[in-house]
Amino acid sequence: MDVTDVHGTVANGFEPVMDAFQRNFAQDAGVGAALTVYQHGARTPRTRSCS
């Protein structure tokens, strides 16, 4: 089984987004991904994975 490291920061209240991102790689390790979300002009979750 390949291990994928997930790194990033999450604003308060957006922890479920990070959990879903991590679950995605635990269930089906991909080659990599990144996610940045802006809400009202402020960056909230920012995550990335590396296999």
Buried (B, 14 or more C-beta within 10 A) or exposed (E): EEEBEBEBEBBEEBEEBBEEBBEBBEEEBEEEBEBEBEEEEEEBBBBBBEE
